[in-house]
């Protein structure tokens, strides 16, 4: 269950990052452009962390020891 929740959260974060990156071409102001890049980078980082934790949970689930 943790893996699924992590993957869903990662997909949501990465979709926000992708939307932010795809909308960079519409921004003319350099300050807003810099802020938008930071916003998209933050969400991409958050998605990568979520993917890492989901992978860690999946690995831990497969390496459980009985007893």
Secondary structure, DSSP 8 states (H G I E B T S, - for coil): -HHHHHHHHHHHHHHHHHHHHHTGGG---HHHHHHHHHHHHHHHHHHHHHHHHHHHHHHHHHT----
